[in-house]
């Protein structure tokens, strides 16, 4: 597992928690661009950008959902994309 303070490389993968309403289709998966826009309303507006997790810095991908209320977790998916994108 990489140290989070280590520089990000182009070979790494990023993870993002995305509400299922932002999946335009599941098979094959297509994600709405809206899933990657900062949230400007609500309890937790994105004031410093949107959140990603570095896959190389976490042991369990499920930790991406850890801050989501347990009852709401089934309404979210985890999107994995290369840093190079």
PDB file of N, CA, C and O in Angstrom:
ATOM      1  N   UNK A   1       0.848  -1.175   0.000  1.00  0.00           N
ATOM      2  CA  UNK A   1       0.000   0.000   0.000  1.00  0.00           C
ATOM      3  C   UNK A   1       0.897   1.243   0.000  1.00  0.00           C
ATOM      4  O   UNK A   1       1.859   1.325   0.763  1.00  0.00           O
ATOM      5  N   UNK A   2       0.570   2.198  -0.859  1.00  0.00           N
ATOM      6  CA  UNK A   2       1.341   3.433  -0.961  1.00  0.00           C
ATOM      7  C   UNK A   2       0.996   4.398   0.159  1.00  0.00           C
ATOM      8  O   UNK A   2      -0.105   4.376   0.710  1.00  0.00           O
ATOM      9  N   UNK A   3       1.967   5.246   0.482  1.00  0.00           N
ATOM     10  CA  UNK A   3       1.733   6.331   1.420  1.00  0.00           C
ATOM     11  C   UNK A   3       0.951   7.419   0.682  1.00  0.00           C
ATOM     12  O   UNK A   3       1.293   7.770  -0.447  1.00  0.00           O
ATOM     13  N   UNK A   4      -0.077   7.944   1.306  1.00  0.00           N
ATOM     14  CA  UNK A   4      -0.926   8.948   0.659  1.00  0.00           C
ATOM     15  C   UNK A   4      -0.174  10.222   0.306  1.00  0.00           C
ATOM     16  O   UNK A   4      -0.594  10.971  -0.576  1.00  0.00           O
ATOM     17  N   UNK A   5       0.922  10.465   0.983  1.00  0.00           N
ATOM     18  CA  UNK A   5       1.723  11.647   0.696  1.00  0.00           C
ATOM     19  C   UNK A   5       2.654  11.478  -0.494  1.00  0.00           C
ATOM     20  O   UNK A   5       3.265  12.446  -0.946  1.00  0.00           O
ATOM     21  N   UNK A   6       2.768  10.243  -1.011  1.00  0.00           N
ATOM     22  CA  UNK A   6       3.633   9.976  -2.167  1.00  0.00           C
ATOM     23  C   UNK A   6       3.026  10.613  -3.407  1.00  0.00           C
ATOM     24  O   UNK A   6       1.803  10.700  -3.520  1.00  0.00           O
ATOM     25  N   UNK A   7       3.852  11.055  -4.330  1.00  0.00           N
ATOM     26  CA  UNK A   7       3.336  11.649  -5.570  1.00  0.00           C
ATOM     27  C   UNK A   7       2.448  10.661  -6.334  1.00  0.00           C
ATOM     28  O   UNK A   7       2.694   9.455  -6.323  1.00  0.00           O
ATOM     29  N   UNK A   8       1.429  11.180  -6.986  1.00  0.00           N
ATOM     30  CA  UNK A   8       0.529  10.357  -7.792  1.00  0.00           C
ATOM     31  C   UNK A   8       1.205  10.087  -9.133  1.00  0.00           C
ATOM     32  O   UNK A   8       1.789  10.985  -9.739  1.00  0.00           O
ATOM     33  N   UNK A   9       1.116   8.837  -9.586  1.00  0.00           N
ATOM     34  CA  UNK A   9       1.698   8.475 -10.872  1.00  0.00           C
ATOM     35  C   UNK A   9       0.586   8.197 -11.882  1.00  0.00           C
ATOM     36  O   UNK A   9      -0.553   7.932 -11.500  1.00  0.00           O
ATOM     37  N   UNK A  10       0.916   8.258 -13.156  1.00  0.00           N
ATOM     38  CA  UNK A  10      -0.079   8.046 -14.212  1.00  0.00           C
ATOM     39  C   UNK A  10      -0.605   6.625 -14.257  1.00  0.00           C
ATOM     40  O   UNK A  10      -1.649   6.383 -14.861  1.00  0.00           O
ATOM     41  N   UNK A  11       0.087   5.675 -13.635  1.00  0.00           N
ATOM     42  CA  UNK A  11      -0.347   4.280 -13.640  1.00  0.00           C
ATOM     43  C   UNK A  11      -1.388   3.990 -12.558  1.00  0.00           C
ATOM     44  O   UNK A  11      -1.963   2.901 -12.530  1.00  0.00           O
ATOM     45  N   UNK A  12      -1.631   4.937 -11.681  1.00  0.00           N
ATOM     46  CA  UNK A  12      -2.547   4.710 -10.568  1.00  0.00           C
ATOM     47  C   UNK A  12      -4.010   4.804 -11.001  1.00  0.00           C
ATOM     48  O   UNK A  12      -4.344   5.324 -12.066  1.00  0.00           O
ATOM     49  N   UNK A  13      -4.856   4.281 -10.131  1.00  0.00           N
ATOM     50  CA  UNK A  13      -6.312   4.335 -10.322  1.00  0.00           C
ATOM     51  C   UNK A  13      -6.938   5.166  -9.222  1.00  0.00           C
ATOM     52  O   UNK A  13      -6.492   5.140  -8.075  1.00  0.00           O
ATOM     53  N   UNK A  14      -7.977   5.906  -9.582  1.00  0.00           N
ATOM     54  CA  UNK A  14      -8.739   6.705  -8.625  1.00  0.00           C
ATOM     55  C   UNK A  14     -10.115   6.083  -8.458  1.00  0.00           C
ATOM     56  O   UNK A  14     -10.656   5.486  -9.389  1.00  0.00           O
ATOM     57  N   UNK A  15     -10.675   6.227  -7.267  1.00  0.00           N
ATOM     58  CA  UNK A  15     -11.997   5.712  -6.956  1.00  0.00           C
ATOM     59  C   UNK A  15     -12.880   6.875  -6.536  1.00  0.00           C
ATOM     60  O   UNK A  15     -12.430   7.806  -5.869  1.00  0.00           O
ATOM     61  N   UNK A  16     -14.140   6.809  -6.935  1.00  0.00           N
ATOM     62  CA  UNK A  16     -15.109   7.846  -6.560  1.00  0.00           C
ATOM     63  C   UNK A  16     -16.439   7.188  -6.247  1.00  0.00           C
ATOM     64  O   UNK A  16     -16.901   6.307  -6.972  1.00  0.00           O
ATOM     65  N   UNK A  17     -17.040   7.627  -5.166  1.00  0.00           N
ATOM     66  CA  UNK A  17     -18.379   7.170  -4.786  1.00  0.00           C
ATOM     67  C   UNK A  17     -19.384   7.929  -5.643  1.00  0.00           C
ATOM     68  O   UNK A  17     -19.344   9.157  -5.716  1.00  0.00           O
ATOM     69  N   UNK A  18     -20.283   7.194  -6.289  1.00  0.00           N
ATOM     70  CA  UNK A  18     -21.235   7.805  -7.207  1.00  0.00           C
ATOM     71  C   UNK A  18     -22.633   7.254  -6.920  1.00  0.00           C
ATOM     72  O   UNK A  18     -22.826   6.042  -6.823  1.00  0.00           O
ATOM     73  N   UNK A  19     -23.595   8.154  -6.787  1.00  0.00           N
ATOM     74  CA  UNK A  19     -24.983   7.744  -6.576  1.00  0.00           C
ATOM     75  C   UNK A  19     -25.474   7.010  -7.817  1.00  0.00           C
ATOM     76  O   UNK A  19     -25.149   7.400  -8.938  1.00  0.00           O
ATOM     77  N   UNK A  20     -26.254   5.950  -7.623  1.00  0.00           N
ATOM     78  CA  UNK A  20     -26.712   5.134  -8.744  1.00  0.00           C
ATOM     79  C   UNK A  20     -27.524   5.914  -9.773  1.00  0.00           C
ATOM     80  O   UNK A  20     -27.598   5.504 -10.932  1.00  0.00           O
ATOM     81  N   UNK A  21     -28.134   7.031  -9.374  1.00  0.00           N
ATOM     82  CA  UNK A  21     -28.886   7.826 -10.346  1.00  0.00           C
ATOM     83  C   UNK A  21     -27.958   8.433 -11.409  1.00  0.00           C
ATOM     84  O   UNK A  21     -28.424   8.888 -12.453  1.00  0.00           O
ATOM     85  N   UNK A  22     -26.653   8.440 -11.141  1.00  0.00           N
ATOM     86  CA  UNK A  22     -25.684   8.967 -12.099  1.00  0.00           C
ATOM     87  C   UNK A  22     -25.140   7.904 -13.049  1.00  0.00           C
ATOM     88  O   UNK A  22     -24.298   8.195 -13.899  1.00  0.00           O
ATOM     89  N   UNK A  23     -25.624   6.673 -12.901  1.00  0.00           N
ATOM     90  CA  UNK A  23     -25.261   5.618 -13.839  1.00  0.00           C
ATOM     91  C   UNK A  23     -26.304   5.653 -14.948  1.00  0.00           C
ATOM     92  O   UNK A  23     -27.473   5.354 -14.708  1.00  0.00           O
ATOM     93  N   UNK A  24     -25.892   6.017 -16.164  1.00  0.00           N
ATOM     94  CA  UNK A  24     -26.826   6.056 -17.290  1.00  0.00           C
ATOM     95  C   UNK A  24     -27.229   4.649 -17.700  1.00  0.00           C
ATOM     96  O   UNK A  24     -28.336   4.436 -18.194  1.00  0.00           O
ATOM     97  N   UNK A  25     -26.337   3.693 -17.497  1.00  0.00           N
ATOM     98  CA  UNK A  25     -26.649   2.283 -17.708  1.00  0.00           C
ATOM     99  C   UNK A  25     -25.694   1.466 -16.845  1.00  0.00           C
ATOM    100  O   UNK A  25     -24.612   1.931 -16.486  1.00  0.00           O
ATOM    101  N   UNK A  26     -26.102   0.264 -16.524  1.00  0.00           N
ATOM    102  CA  UNK A  26     -25.279  -0.591 -15.675  1.00  0.00           C
ATOM    103  C   UNK A  26     -24.469  -1.569 -16.522  1.00  0.00           C
ATOM    104  O   UNK A  26     -23.325  -1.880 -16.188  1.00  0.00           O
ATOM    105  N   UNK A  27     -25.049  -2.050 -17.607  1.00  0.00           N
ATOM    106  CA  UNK A  27     -24.366  -3.051 -18.407  1.00  0.00           C
ATOM    107  C   UNK A  27     -24.413  -2.661 -19.877  1.00  0.00           C
ATOM    108  O   UNK A  27     -25.461  -2.865 -20.491  1.00  0.00           O
ATOM    109  N   UNK A  28     -23.399  -2.133 -20.475  1.00  0.00           N
ATOM    110  CA  UNK A  28     -22.121  -1.770 -19.863  1.00  0.00           C
ATOM    111  C   UNK A  28     -22.268  -0.502 -19.031  1.00  0.00           C
ATOM    112  O   UNK A  28     -23.132   0.331 -19.305  1.00  0.00           O
ATOM    113  N   UNK A  29     -21.428  -0.358 -18.020  1.00  0.00           N
ATOM    114  CA  UNK A  29     -21.563   0.827 -17.167  1.00  0.00           C
ATOM    115  C   UNK A  29     -21.219   2.119 -17.906  1.00  0.00           C
ATOM    116  O   UNK A  29     -20.161   2.231 -18.525  1.00  0.00           O
ATOM    117  N   UNK A  30     -22.116   3.078 -17.832  1.00  0.00           N
ATOM    118  CA  UNK A  30     -21.890   4.423 -18.366  1.00  0.00           C
ATOM    119  C   UNK A  30     -22.257   5.395 -17.258  1.00  0.00           C
ATOM    120  O   UNK A  30     -23.337   5.312 -16.674  1.00  0.00           O
ATOM    121  N   UNK A  31     -21.362   6.300 -16.983  1.00  0.00           N
ATOM    122  CA  UNK A  31     -21.543   7.224 -15.873  1.00  0.00           C
ATOM    123  C   UNK A  31     -21.814   8.618 -16.428  1.00  0.00           C
ATOM    124  O   UNK A  31     -21.120   9.085 -17.331  1.00  0.00           O
ATOM    125  N   UNK A  32     -22.823   9.269 -15.882  1.00  0.00           N
ATOM    126  CA  UNK A  32     -23.152  10.639 -16.257  1.00  0.00           C
ATOM    127  C   UNK A  32     -22.007  11.570 -15.850  1.00  0.00           C
ATOM    128  O   UNK A  32     -21.395  11.378 -14.799  1.00  0.00           O
ATOM    129  N   UNK A  33     -21.722  12.564 -16.670  1.00  0.00           N
ATOM    130  CA  UNK A  33     -20.701  13.548 -16.315  1.00  0.00           C
ATOM    131  C   UNK A  33     -21.065  14.307 -15.042  1.00  0.00           C
ATOM    132  O   UNK A  33     -20.189  14.835 -14.357  1.00  0.00           O
ATOM    133  N   UNK A  34     -22.355  14.362 -14.729  1.00  0.00           N
ATOM    134  CA  UNK A  34     -22.809  15.035 -13.511  1.00  0.00           C
ATOM    135  C   UNK A  34     -22.160  14.418 -12.261  1.00  0.00           C
ATOM    136  O   UNK A  34     -21.973  15.105 -11.256  1.00  0.00           O
ATOM    137  N   UNK A  35     -21.821  13.141 -12.323  1.00  0.00           N
ATOM    138  CA  UNK A  35     -21.195  12.459 -11.187  1.00  0.00           C
ATOM    139  C   UNK A  35     -19.829  13.041 -10.848  1.00  0.00           C
ATOM    140  O   UNK A  35     -19.293  12.787  -9.769  1.00  0.00           O
ATOM    141  N   UNK A  36     -19.264  13.823 -11.769  1.00  0.00           N
ATOM    142  CA  UNK A  36     -17.935  14.385 -11.557  1.00  0.00           C
ATOM    143  C   UNK A  36     -17.950  15.903 -11.424  1.00  0.00           C
ATOM    144  O   UNK A  36     -16.917  16.555 -11.567  1.00  0.00           O
ATOM    145  N   UNK A  37     -19.110  16.452 -11.153  1.00  0.00           N
ATOM    146  CA  UNK A  37     -19.218  17.889 -10.899  1.00  0.00           C
ATOM    147  C   UNK A  37     -19.281  18.119  -9.392  1.00  0.00           C
ATOM    148  O   UNK A  37     -19.871  17.319  -8.666  1.00  0.00           O
ATOM    149  N   UNK A  38     -18.682  19.198  -8.924  1.00  0.00           N
ATOM    150  CA  UNK A  38     -18.741  19.483  -7.489  1.00  0.00           C
ATOM    151  C   UNK A  38     -20.179  19.712  -7.019  1.00  0.00           C
ATOM    152  O   UNK A  38     -20.997  20.296  -7.731  1.00  0.00           O
ATOM    153  N   UNK A  39     -20.459  19.248  -5.827  1.00  0.00           N
ATOM    154  CA  UNK A  39     -21.765  19.475  -5.218  1.00  0.00           C
ATOM    155  C   UNK A  39     -21.771  20.890  -4.655  1.00  0.00           C
ATOM    156  O   UNK A  39     -20.913  21.244  -3.847  1.00  0.00           O
ATOM    157  N   UNK A  40     -22.729  21.691  -5.078  1.00  0.00           N
ATOM    158  CA  UNK A  40     -22.763  23.081  -4.623  1.00  0.00           C
ATOM    159  C   UNK A  40     -23.857  23.322  -3.590  1.00  0.00           C
ATOM    160  O   UNK A  40     -23.874  24.373  -2.950  1.00  0.00           O
ATOM    161  N   UNK A  41     -24.758  22.381  -3.418  1.00  0.00           N
ATOM    162  CA  UNK A  41     -25.839  22.515  -2.447  1.00  0.00           C
ATOM    163  C   UNK A  41     -25.735  21.401  -1.414  1.00  0.00           C
ATOM    164  O   UNK A  41     -24.900  20.503  -1.522  1.00  0.00           O
ATOM    165  N   UNK A  42     -26.597  21.482  -0.420  1.00  0.00           N
ATOM    166  CA  UNK A  42     -26.673  20.413   0.566  1.00  0.00           C
ATOM    167  C   UNK A  42     -25.830  20.673   1.789  1.00  0.00           C
ATOM    168  O   UNK A  42     -25.247  21.744   1.962  1.00  0.00           O
ATOM    169  N   UNK A  43     -25.781  19.655   2.638  1.00  0.00           N
ATOM    170  CA  UNK A  43     -25.047  19.772   3.900  1.00  0.00           C
ATOM    171  C   UNK A  43     -23.546  19.889   3.710  1.00  0.00           C
ATOM    172  O   UNK A  43     -22.868  20.569   4.480  1.00  0.00           O
ATOM    173  N   UNK A  44     -23.023  19.222   2.675  1.00  0.00           N
ATOM    174  CA  UNK A  44     -21.575  19.171   2.491  1.00  0.00           C
ATOM    175  C   UNK A  44     -21.177  19.625   1.086  1.00  0.00           C
ATOM    176  O   UNK A  44     -20.775  18.801   0.264  1.00  0.00           O
ATOM    177  N   UNK A  45     -21.284  20.932   0.801  1.00  0.00           N
ATOM    178  CA  UNK A  45     -20.890  21.402  -0.530  1.00  0.00           C
ATOM    179  C   UNK A  45     -19.387  21.222  -0.740  1.00  0.00           C
ATOM    180  O   UNK A  45     -18.599  21.333   0.199  1.00  0.00           O
ATOM    181  N   UNK A  46     -19.005  20.943  -1.983  1.00  0.00           N
ATOM    182  CA  UNK A  46     -17.598  20.774  -2.333  1.00  0.00           C
ATOM    183  C   UNK A  46     -16.986  22.151  -2.527  1.00  0.00           C
ATOM    184  O   UNK A  46     -17.221  22.803  -3.544  1.00  0.00           O
ATOM    185  N   UNK A  47     -16.210  22.588  -1.563  1.00  0.00           N
ATOM    186  CA  UNK A  47     -15.600  23.918  -1.646  1.00  0.00           C
ATOM    187  C   UNK A  47     -14.147  23.856  -2.118  1.00  0.00           C
ATOM    188  O   UNK A  47     -13.564  24.879  -2.478  1.00  0.00           O
ATOM    189  N   UNK A  48     -13.566  22.659  -2.117  1.00  0.00           N
ATOM    190  CA  UNK A  48     -12.163  22.518  -2.526  1.00  0.00           C
ATOM    191  C   UNK A  48     -12.002  21.524  -3.667  1.00  0.00           C
ATOM    192  O   UNK A  48     -10.889  21.072  -3.934  1.00  0.00           O
ATOM    193  N   UNK A  49     -13.099  21.172  -4.349  1.00  0.00           N
ATOM    194  CA  UNK A  49     -13.037  20.193  -5.435  1.00  0.00           C
ATOM    195  C   UNK A  49     -13.785  18.925  -5.056  1.00  0.00           C
ATOM    196  O   UNK A  49     -14.322  18.818  -3.953  1.00  0.00           O
ATOM    197  N   UNK A  50     -13.817  17.971  -5.970  1.00  0.00           N
ATOM    198  CA  UNK A  50     -14.529  16.729  -5.699  1.00  0.00           C
ATOM    199  C   UNK A  50     -13.577  15.706  -5.090  1.00  0.00           C
ATOM    200  O   UNK A  50     -12.360  15.812  -5.238  1.00  0.00           O
ATOM    201  N   UNK A  51     -14.138  14.721  -4.410  1.00  0.00           N
ATOM    202  CA  UNK A  51     -13.338  13.728  -3.691  1.00  0.00           C
ATOM    203  C   UNK A  51     -13.063  12.490  -4.521  1.00  0.00           C
ATOM    204  O   UNK A  51     -13.960  11.924  -5.147  1.00  0.00           O
ATOM    205  N   UNK A  52     -11.820  12.089  -4.511  1.00  0.00           N
ATOM    206  CA  UNK A  52     -11.378  10.822  -5.081  1.00  0.00           C
ATOM    207  C   UNK A  52     -10.547  10.114  -4.029  1.00  0.00           C
ATOM    208  O   UNK A  52      -9.997  10.748  -3.128  1.00  0.00           O
ATOM    209  N   UNK A  53     -10.458   8.808  -4.145  1.00  0.00           N
ATOM    210  CA  UNK A  53      -9.576   8.010  -3.307  1.00  0.00           C
ATOM    211  C   UNK A  53      -8.536   7.379  -4.216  1.00  0.00           C
ATOM    212  O   UNK A  53      -8.847   6.961  -5.331  1.00  0.00           O
ATOM    213  N   UNK A  54      -7.325   7.312  -3.747  1.00  0.00           N
ATOM    214  CA  UNK A  54      -6.273   6.625  -4.491  1.00  0.00           C
ATOM    215  C   UNK A  54      -6.352   5.144  -4.145  1.00  0.00           C
ATOM    216  O   UNK A  54      -6.165   4.760  -2.991  1.00  0.00           O
ATOM    217  N   UNK A  55      -6.626   4.328  -5.130  1.00  0.00           N
ATOM    218  CA  UNK A  55      -6.785   2.906  -4.864  1.00  0.00           C
ATOM    219  C   UNK A  55      -5.520   2.312  -4.244  1.00  0.00           C
ATOM    220  O   UNK A  55      -5.607   1.415  -3.406  1.00  0.00           O
ATOM    221  N   UNK A  56      -4.364   2.795  -4.643  1.00  0.00           N
ATOM    222  CA  UNK A  56      -3.101   2.267  -4.120  1.00  0.00           C
ATOM    223  C   UNK A  56      -2.863   2.633  -2.655  1.00  0.00           C
ATOM    224  O   UNK A  56      -1.944   2.106  -2.028  1.00  0.00           O
ATOM    225  N   UNK A  57      -3.687   3.535  -2.104  1.00  0.00           N
ATOM    226  CA  UNK A  57      -3.501   3.991  -0.728  1.00  0.00           C
ATOM    227  C   UNK A  57      -4.526   3.415   0.254  1.00  0.00           C
ATOM    228  O   UNK A  57      -4.477   3.717   1.446  1.00  0.00           O
ATOM    229  N   UNK A  58      -5.439   2.601  -0.233  1.00  0.00           N
ATOM    230  CA  UNK A  58      -6.414   1.993   0.677  1.00  0.00           C
ATOM    231  C   UNK A  58      -6.383   0.483   0.508  1.00  0.00           C
ATOM    232  O   UNK A  58      -6.186  -0.030  -0.594  1.00  0.00           O
ATOM    233  N   UNK A  59      -6.582  -0.221   1.616  1.00  0.00           N
ATOM    234  CA  UNK A  59      -6.551  -1.681   1.571  1.00  0.00           C
ATOM    235  C   UNK A  59      -7.877  -2.258   1.109  1.00  0.00           C
ATOM    236  O   UNK A  59      -7.903  -3.251   0.382  1.00  0.00           O
ATOM    237  N   UNK A  60      -8.963  -1.654   1.520  1.00  0.00           N
ATOM    238  CA  UNK A  60     -10.287  -2.188   1.236  1.00  0.00           C
ATOM    239  C   UNK A  60     -11.107  -1.152   0.479  1.00  0.00           C
ATOM    240  O   UNK A  60     -11.382  -0.074   1.006  1.00  0.00           O
ATOM    241  N   UNK A  61     -11.495  -1.465  -0.741  1.00  0.00           N
ATOM    242  CA  UNK A  61     -12.254  -0.530  -1.576  1.00  0.00           C
ATOM    243  C   UNK A  61     -13.560  -0.112  -0.888  1.00  0.00           C
ATOM    244  O   UNK A  61     -14.051   0.992  -1.126  1.00  0.00           O
ATOM    245  N   UNK A  62     -14.114  -0.958  -0.059  1.00  0.00           N
ATOM    246  CA  UNK A  62     -15.356  -0.630   0.643  1.00  0.00           C
ATOM    247  C   UNK A  62     -15.211   0.600   1.537  1.00  0.00           C
ATOM    248  O   UNK A  62     -16.215   1.200   1.921  1.00  0.00           O
ATOM    249  N   UNK A  63     -13.985   0.984   1.875  1.00  0.00           N
ATOM    250  CA  UNK A  63     -13.776   2.190   2.699  1.00  0.00           C
ATOM    251  C   UNK A  63     -14.241   3.450   1.980  1.00  0.00           C
ATOM    252  O   UNK A  63     -14.479   4.476   2.617  1.00  0.00           O
ATOM    253  N   UNK A  64     -14.373   3.377   0.647  1.00  0.00           N
ATOM    254  CA  UNK A  64     -14.881   4.511  -0.118  1.00  0.00           C
ATOM    255  C   UNK A  64     -16.311   4.826   0.325  1.00  0.00           C
ATOM    256  O   UNK A  64     -16.745   5.976   0.266  1.00  0.00           O
ATOM    257  N   UNK A  65     -17.032   3.812   0.764  1.00  0.00           N
ATOM    258  CA  UNK A  65     -18.418   3.998   1.204  1.00  0.00           C
ATOM    259  C   UNK A  65     -18.536   4.201   2.715  1.00  0.00           C
ATOM    260  O   UNK A  65     -19.642   4.382   3.224  1.00  0.00           O
ATOM    261  N   UNK A  66     -17.427   4.174   3.431  1.00  0.00           N
ATOM    262  CA  UNK A  66     -17.456   4.219   4.889  1.00  0.00           C
ATOM    263  C   UNK A  66     -18.147   5.453   5.462  1.00  0.00           C
ATOM    264  O   UNK A  66     -18.781   5.362   6.514  1.00  0.00           O
ATOM    265  N   UNK A  67     -18.041   6.600   4.799  1.00  0.00           N
ATOM    266  CA  UNK A  67     -18.661   7.826   5.318  1.00  0.00           C
ATOM    267  C   UNK A  67     -20.128   7.952   4.925  1.00  0.00           C
ATOM    268  O   UNK A  67     -20.800   8.907   5.314  1.00  0.00           O
ATOM    269  N   UNK A  68     -20.622   6.986   4.152  1.00  0.00           N
ATOM    270  CA  UNK A  68     -22.018   6.988   3.723  1.00  0.00           C
ATOM    271  C   UNK A  68     -22.839   6.211   4.745  1.00  0.00           C
ATOM    272  O   UNK A  68     -22.447   5.125   5.173  1.00  0.00           O
ATOM    273  N   UNK A  69     -23.970   6.769   5.128  1.00  0.00           N
ATOM    274  CA  UNK A  69     -24.858   6.093   6.058  1.00  0.00           C
ATOM    275  C   UNK A  69     -25.106   4.666   5.574  1.00  0.00           C
ATOM    276  O   UNK A  69     -25.376   4.444   4.394  1.00  0.00           O
ATOM    277  N   UNK A  70     -25.016   3.711   6.477  1.00  0.00           N
ATOM    278  CA  UNK A  70     -25.139   2.290   6.126  1.00  0.00           C
ATOM    279  C   UNK A  70     -26.431   1.965   5.382  1.00  0.00           C
ATOM    280  O   UNK A  70     -26.440   1.101   4.506  1.00  0.00           O
ATOM    281  N   UNK A  71     -27.510   2.641   5.720  1.00  0.00           N
ATOM    282  CA  UNK A  71     -28.786   2.370   5.047  1.00  0.00           C
ATOM    283  C   UNK A  71     -28.820   2.911   3.618  1.00  0.00           C
ATOM    284  O   UNK A  71     -29.633   2.467   2.806  1.00  0.00           O
ATOM    285  N   UNK A  72     -27.940   3.870   3.306  1.00  0.00           N
ATOM    286  CA  UNK A  72     -27.905   4.471   1.975  1.00  0.00           C
ATOM    287  C   UNK A  72     -26.855   3.841   1.063  1.00  0.00           C
ATOM    288  O   UNK A  72     -26.847   4.116  -0.137  1.00  0.00           O
ATOM    289  N   UNK A  73     -25.976   3.011   1.598  1.00  0.00           N
ATOM    290  CA  UNK A  73     -24.892   2.432   0.798  1.00  0.00           C
ATOM    291  C   UNK A  73     -25.362   1.661  -0.431  1.00  0.00           C
ATOM    292  O   UNK A  73     -24.689   1.717  -1.460  1.00  0.00           O
ATOM    293  N   UNK A  74     -26.492   0.941  -0.375  1.00  0.00           N
ATOM    294  CA  UNK A  74     -26.933   0.227  -1.583  1.00  0.00           C
ATOM    295  C   UNK A  74     -27.286   1.157  -2.749  1.00  0.00           C
ATOM    296  O   UNK A  74     -27.432   0.697  -3.881  1.00  0.00           O
ATOM    297  N   UNK A  75     -27.423   2.457  -2.482  1.00  0.00           N
ATOM    298  CA  UNK A  75     -27.776   3.416  -3.529  1.00  0.00           C
ATOM    299  C   UNK A  75     -26.542   4.017  -4.200  1.00  0.00           C
ATOM    300  O   UNK A  75     -26.667   4.928  -5.019  1.00  0.00           O
ATOM    301  N   UNK A  76     -25.357   3.518  -3.864  1.00  0.00           N
ATOM    302  CA  UNK A  76     -24.111   4.051  -4.405  1.00  0.00           C
ATOM    303  C   UNK A  76     -23.289   2.960  -5.062  1.00  0.00           C
ATOM    304  O   UNK A  76     -23.370   1.786  -4.700  1.00  0.00           O
ATOM    305  N   UNK A  77     -22.504   3.373  -6.025  1.00  0.00           N
ATOM    306  CA  UNK A  77     -21.522   2.503  -6.653  1.00  0.00           C
ATOM    307  C   UNK A  77     -20.163   3.165  -6.547  1.00  0.00           C
ATOM    308  O   UNK A  77     -20.053   4.337  -6.187  1.00  0.00           O
ATOM    309  N   UNK A  78     -19.143   2.409  -6.861  1.00  0.00           N
ATOM    310  CA  UNK A  78     -17.782   2.937  -6.840  1.00  0.00           C
ATOM    311  C   UNK A  78     -17.258   2.916  -8.267  1.00  0.00           C
ATOM    312  O   UNK A  78     -17.244   1.874  -8.922  1.00  0.00           O
ATOM    313  N   UNK A  79     -16.833   4.065  -8.734  1.00  0.00           N
ATOM    314  CA  UNK A  79     -16.302   4.198 -10.085  1.00  0.00           C
ATOM    315  C   UNK A  79     -14.775   4.201  -9.981  1.00  0.00           C
ATOM    316  O   UNK A  79     -14.195   4.877  -9.131  1.00  0.00           O
ATOM    317  N   UNK A  80     -14.151   3.440 -10.856  1.00  0.00           N
ATOM    318  CA  UNK A  80     -12.698   3.331 -10.877  1.00  0.00           C
ATOM    319  C   UNK A  80     -12.201   3.872 -12.220  1.00  0.00           C
ATOM    320  O   UNK A  80     -12.624   3.411 -13.280  1.00  0.00           O
ATOM    321  N   UNK A  81     -11.293   4.862 -12.160  1.00  0.00           N
ATOM    322  CA  UNK A  81     -10.790   5.413 -13.402  1.00  0.00           C
ATOM    323  C   UNK A  81      -9.294   5.691 -13.289  1.00  0.00           C
ATOM    324  O   UNK A  81      -8.790   5.982 -12.204  1.00  0.00           O
ATOM    325  N   UNK A  82      -8.584   5.597 -14.422  1.00  0.00           N
ATOM    326  CA  UNK A  82      -7.143   5.824 -14.379  1.00  0.00           C
ATOM    327  C   UNK A  82      -6.814   7.306 -14.192  1.00  0.00           C
ATOM    328  O   UNK A  82      -7.522   8.179 -14.693  1.00  0.00           O
ATOM    329  N   UNK A  83      -5.753   7.567 -13.479  1.00  0.00           N
ATOM    330  CA  UNK A  83      -5.283   8.940 -13.293  1.00  0.00           C
ATOM    331  C   UNK A  83      -5.036   9.595 -14.639  1.00  0.00           C
ATOM    332  O   UNK A  83      -5.276  10.792 -14.798  1.00  0.00           O
ATOM    333  N   UNK A  84      -4.566   8.838 -15.596  1.00  0.00           N
ATOM    334  CA  UNK A  84      -4.255   9.386 -16.909  1.00  0.00           C
ATOM    335  C   UNK A  84      -5.476   9.969 -17.631  1.00  0.00           C
ATOM    336  O   UNK A  84      -5.323  10.737 -18.581  1.00  0.00           O
ATOM    337  N   UNK A  85      -6.688   9.606 -17.184  1.00  0.00           N
ATOM    338  CA  UNK A  85      -7.906  10.181 -17.791  1.00  0.00           C
ATOM    339  C   UNK A  85      -8.088  11.595 -17.331  1.00  0.00           C
ATOM    340  O   UNK A  85      -9.050  12.254 -17.725  1.00  0.00           O
TER     341      UNK A  85
END
